[in-house]
Structures are given as C-alpha cells and as structure tokens.
Amino acid sequence: MITKKELPPGDFGIWVIIYVEFVTFAALFVGYAFARRADVALFNESQLLLDQRFGFINTLVLITSSWFVVKAVQAIKKNDSKLSSAWLFRAMGVGSIFIVIKVMELSEKFEQGINLSTNTFFMFYLMLTIFHFLHVVLGLIILFNIYKKTKIGGYSDVDHRGMETGASYWHLVDLLWIVLFPLVYIMR
C-alpha cells in the first residue's frame, strides 16, 4: 500500500501533465534524431550557426532557478513564508533571464532569414526551442501565482501541496532543457 510519504510531490494531475510532456518531447527528440541521422552533414553545418554560449548560459539560468525553487519549498516546509517568497522571487528573476536570452537568440536567427522552412535542422531547432520557451513562460506564470499566494501566507509547513505542484512543473521545464541543450546545440 502506498502511503502519503511515498507519493510524488504535488497534485496527481501535474504528474499526468508531466508524463504527457515527457512523451511529447520524447517524440520530438526521436524525430530530431532520425532526421539528423538521415542528413548528418546538414545538421552539423546548421548547428555551427547556433551560439552555444546562449544555450550554456540558459542551462545555468534554469538550473539556478530550479535550485531557488527547491530552497523556496524547503523554506515553506519550515513555515517561513517570507524566506520562501524571497526564494521564489529570485527564481522568477533568474528564470526571466532565460526569456530575454532566448528572445535575443531567436531574433538573431529571424533577422538572418532563418525560419521553419530553412532546412530540417532549423525546423526542429525552432519547434523545440520555441515549444520549450512557451513552457518557460507558463512556468514563470505558475511561479508568480505561487509567489503571490506565499506573500499572503497561503502556504504553510502542513499545507504546501500547491507549491510543490508548481515546483514539479518548473523542474520539468529545467529537465527538458537539460536534454534539449546538448541534443540541439552540442552533439555532433
């Protein structure tokens, strides 16, 4: 029999969403791998047009932001709403850096005339990174709502399931990027 302590954090519904997202991204990653295998030279050549620094910085940004979310959950488990909201504020601030960098990167690509029809690599690159970008935006909206609730004392050491639900989603966003970054930016 599963006890409450053995269940994953957050609501059951978020885990359904997380599994669906994993399956969706896995299908895109597999599609990318097969397309790459069919034209390795094109993928390697196109990859050279990406700035790995953007991807690397965004990796550090999301890992740092996820760490801040962990600290927020730990703080609320100690019934410290003030500290928890401070960590969430930092998480949103750092997470917003991802948005700025990704907008700069995508703007640069669009200015170069790169779009979904440029070639197969850029079709996948744009689909994957823009789809992930939208997940980051949603994640930041979720964190903001958790932050607002934390500021008014809406979570406590005994009632923080909503915070754990949002944290689980944010960690999904981070994990997806940790797979996406080397796949698209680095692997040759």
C-alpha positions in Angstrom: 0.0 0.0 0.0 1.3 3.5 -0.9 1.4 5.9 1.9 1.2 9.7 1.5 5.0 10.0 2.1 5.6 7.7 -0.9 3.6 9.8 -3.4 5.4 12.3 -5.6 5.2 15.9 -4.5 2.2 18.0 -5.7 -1.1 17.0 -7.1 -1.7 13.9 -9.1 -2.8 16.0 -12.1 0.6 17.6 -12.5 2.2 14.2 -12.9 -0.2 13.4 -15.7 0.8 16.6 -17.4 4.5 15.9 -16.7 4.2 12.4 -18.2 2.3 13.8 -21.3 5.0 16.5 -21.7 7.8 13.8 -21.5 6.1 11.7 -24.1 5.6 14.8 -26.4 9.2 16.0 -26.1 10.5 12.4 -26.4 8.6 12.1 -29.7 10.2 15.4 -30.9 13.6 14.2 -29.7 13.3 10.9 -31.5 12.1 12.7 -34.7 15.1 15.0 -34.4 17.5 12.0 -34.0 16.0 10.2 -37.1 16.1 13.4 -39.2 19.7 14.1 -38.1 20.7 10.5 -38.9 19.3 11.0 -42.4 21.4 14.1 -43.0 24.3 14.4 -40.5 26.2 16.9 -42.6 23.3 19.3 -42.8 22.7 19.1 -39.1 26.3 19.6 -38.2 26.7 22.5 -40.7 23.5 24.2 -39.4 24.5 23.7 -35.8 27.5 25.9 -36.4 25.2 28.8 -36.9 24.0 28.5 -33.3 25.7 30.3 -30.4 26.4 27.6 -27.8 27.0 30.4 -25.3 23.3 31.2 -25.4 22.4 27.6 -24.7 25.0 27.2 -22.0 24.0 30.4 -20.1 20.3 29.3 -20.3 21.3 26.0 -18.9 22.9 27.6 -15.9 20.0 30.0 -15.6 17.4 27.2 -15.4 19.4 25.1 -13.0 19.9 28.1 -10.7 16.3 29.0 -10.9 15.3 25.4 -10.1 17.6 25.4 -7.1 15.9 28.6 -5.9 12.6 26.9 -6.2 13.9 24.0 -4.1 15.0 26.5 -1.5 11.5 28.1 -1.5 9.9 24.7 -0.9 12.3 23.9 1.9 11.6 27.3 3.5 7.8 26.8 3.4 8.3 23.3 5.0 9.9 25.2 7.9 6.9 27.5 7.8 8.9 30.5 6.7 6.7 32.3 4.1 8.9 35.3 4.0 12.0 33.4 3.1 10.0 31.1 0.7 8.6 34.1 -1.2 12.1 35.6 -1.4 13.5 32.4 -3.0 10.5 32.4 -5.4 11.2 36.0 -6.4 14.8 35.1 -7.1 13.7 32.0 -9.1 11.4 34.2 -11.3 14.1 36.8 -11.8 16.7 34.3 -12.9 14.1 32.4 -14.9 13.2 35.6 -16.7 16.8 35.8 -17.9 16.1 32.7 -20.0 13.3 34.6 -21.7 15.5 37.6 -22.5 18.3 35.4 -23.9 16.0 33.2 -25.9 14.3 36.2 -27.4 17.7 37.7 -28.4 18.8 34.4 -29.9 15.5 33.8 -31.8 15.5 37.5 -33.0 19.0 37.0 -34.3 18.0 33.9 -36.2 14.9 35.5 -37.7 17.0 38.5 -38.8 19.3 36.1 -40.6 16.3 34.9 -42.5 16.2 31.5 -40.7 12.7 30.1 -40.3 10.9 26.8 -40.1 11.4 26.2 -43.8 15.1 27.0 -43.9 16.0 23.3 -43.5 15.2 20.3 -41.4 17.6 21.2 -38.7 16.2 24.7 -38.2 12.6 23.3 -38.4 13.4 21.1 -35.4 15.5 23.8 -33.6 12.7 26.3 -33.8 10.0 23.9 -33.0 11.8 22.5 -29.9 13.2 25.8 -28.6 10.0 27.8 -29.1 7.9 25.0 -27.6 10.2 24.9 -24.6 10.2 28.7 -24.5 6.4 28.6 -24.1 6.8 26.1 -21.2 9.2 28.5 -19.5 6.6 31.3 -19.9 3.9 29.1 -18.4 6.3 28.1 -15.6 7.0 31.7 -14.8 3.3 32.4 -14.6 2.8 29.5 -12.3 5.8 30.6 -10.1 4.3 34.1 -10.0 1.0 32.8 -8.7 2.7 30.7 -6.1 4.7 33.7 -5.1 1.6 35.8 -4.7 0.0 33.1 -2.5 3.1 32.7 -0.5 3.3 36.5 0.1 -0.2 36.4 1.8 0.6 33.3 3.9 -1.3 30.9 1.6 1.1 28.0 2.2 2.5 26.5 5.4 4.5 23.6 6.7 1.4 21.4 6.6 -0.3 22.8 3.5 2.1 23.4 0.6 0.9 20.9 -2.0 0.2 23.7 -4.5 3.7 25.0 -4.2 5.1 21.5 -4.7 2.8 21.1 -7.8 4.2 24.3 -9.3 7.8 23.4 -8.3 7.4 20.0 -10.1 6.3 21.7 -13.3 9.3 24.1 -13.1 11.7 21.2 -12.6 10.1 19.6 -15.7 11.0 22.7 -17.7 14.5 22.6 -16.4 15.0 18.9 -17.1 13.6 19.2 -20.7 16.2 21.9 -21.4 19.0 19.8 -19.9 18.2 17.2 -22.6 17.4 19.8 -25.4 20.6 21.8 -25.0 23.2 19.1 -25.7 20.9 17.5 -28.3 20.5 20.6 -30.4 23.5 22.8 -29.6 26.4 20.4 -28.9 26.0 16.8 -30.1 27.7 16.2 -33.5 
